Amino acid sequence: MVRAGTVLAGRYQLEQRVGSGGMGEVWRAFDGVLSRTVAVKCLLAGSDEPSFVDQFRAEARIMATVSHPGVVEVYDFGDDPATGVYLVMKFIEGESLAHTLSRVGRLSPQATMRLVAEAADALHAAHEKGVTHRDIKPGNLLLRPNGSALVTDFGIARSADTTGHTTTGLLVGTAGYMAPERAMGQPATPASDIYSLGVVAYRCLTGQLPFAGESLVEIAMRHVHDDPPPLPPAVPADVRAVVERAMAKDPALRWSSGEVLADAARRLSAPDQPQYRSGVVTAPTRPQAMAPVPTGRPARSSGRRRRRLLLFASVGLVLAAIAVAAIVLNRADETPPQTLTTSPSAGAASPAAAEGATSPGASPSPANPASSASPASPASPRPSAASTGLTAPTGLTATPISADTIRLRWKDRSSGEGGFTIIDGMLSRNVGANVTTFDWTGLAPASRSCFKVRAFDSSGVSAYHPTAQDDWVCAVSLDGSGPAAPTDLVATAVDAGTIRLRWLDRSSDEDGFTVIDGNESRPVAADTTTYDWTGLAPGTYKCFKVRARNSVGVSVYAPAAQNEWACVTTPTT
């Protein structure tokens, strides 16, 4: 067990544990050779496989070459019987951005732009060395007492990407900050780091993440499909443009580099902000003065650690399945991690779902933000990707039966399968042996979905049906011809912790309403036209939509347009 007083390599004496997580601990330590305080990150049990250690050592060497004031310096790497593998880094007086946000709620536009500029500069220095961070989030941004920002945790993020645990691809990162292309299984790039930094800026300006959900898969897919709720009206248009461009779904539409983003954000951090027109920030007319980022009393670490969420993606041209693979250091800015085996809303993952089955040509419809992903199908044995003697199913049909459900039927041509895997090009769901029908639920009204099916057992999987790569069985869910949509939604701040929502009920047969704020949904009883959304912090900016539901389907949203919401800010006192 690692404890205070332990000396590593006859040199680094551990003094105080300042952070801990599922796979490691961070200690303040004293370097007896150079007589200086350092930070020592110790990797604990489960992280000492030879392949991990080799890649971790290689990444430590790479990061030691990145010389930039915004990147936490790596001093040393070692392996000690008392702790296993460890990294020695510069000790930073200050606190993580996660801790700052937990205290102050959100930052001013100027402070946010200063932080973005400094973080983007640091990322550009790493990108120039061919290193992508893969896990930009508030817990990995450290703030000195003077408000300047540093980026940390390159080493573990990069090393975890090459641990060798899977040959089908490993996604590293935190779902709430993950770029859409990474959620789809594509490799990390500088553009994906820029997206994550854009999400950090969004959280600084609003006090909350743009997307949340009941599972990692749901959150990741919302980054792919959903537009975030709008930034508060008080955010200047030029600042809004910088953040929206950083969070563009298409990587080609984002800022072309961290350097360009840093330049745009830095100009907007001056008290006299320039105008932003046609995607170009003009030069300021007076010397820059950086707005301070609020920090508390100096801390000796980046704070408590929460878990870095690692998502496995079995990828063809699109994501066929996402599975949670491992837990890395705890952070203070994420909710506790979930796995697809415990999440109530994640579909079962098919180990070879993407083999020879690319997504159909039509793009999937945007996910319904008021609906969680469908409950997982019964767990089935995990097959290998090897070929098997199983006969492929045939006769797959897809029939819409409601606004959120398509019924699939097929013929079982095998006598010894362990079950079937159904994919829609984005998700896979497993069903048991001898099953020939499955209701694919959780769809948005009038959404087009395409499917394939295959059998599996302990030895392998059958071919897909339909078999050709470009052949799918497709159907469009019903248009939600159930209750009429509510109208005239109004959001009013009642007090510092409550927002009152009112709407007009245009239906006589709804079973209830669903109110969403972009992050979570709450059910409301039938015939209700008012709801108090409570439990908010003072000064919270929230946006809402509402829809009616019954057994037939769901109505459209009010407000109906995707980027229109009823928004309000609670008073600060």
Secondary structure, DSSP 8 states (H G I E B T S, - for coil): ---TT-EETTTEEEEEEEEE-SSEEEEEEEETTTTEEEEEEEE-TT---HHHHHHHHHHHHHHHT---TTB--EEEEEEETTTEEEEEEE---BEEHHHHHHHHS---HHHHHHHHHHHHHHHHHHHHTT---S--SGGGEEE-TTS-EEE--HHHHHHHTTS-S-SS-EEES-GGG--HHHHTT----HHHHHHHHHHHHHHHHHSS-S---SSHHHHHHHHHH-------TTS-HHHHHHHHHHT-SSGGGS-SSHHHHHHHHHHHTSSS---EETTEE---SS----------S--BSS-SB---EEEEEEESSSEEEEEEEEE---BTTS-----TTT-TT-----TTTTTT----SS------TTS-------------SSB-S----EEEEEEE-SSS-EEEEEE---SS-SEEEEE-SS-EEEEETT--EEEE----TT-EEEEEEEEEETTEE---BS-STT--EEEE-----SS---EEEEEEEEETTEEEEEEE---SS-SEEEEE-SS-EEEEETT--EEEE----TT-EEEEEEEEE-SS-B---BS-STT--EEEE----
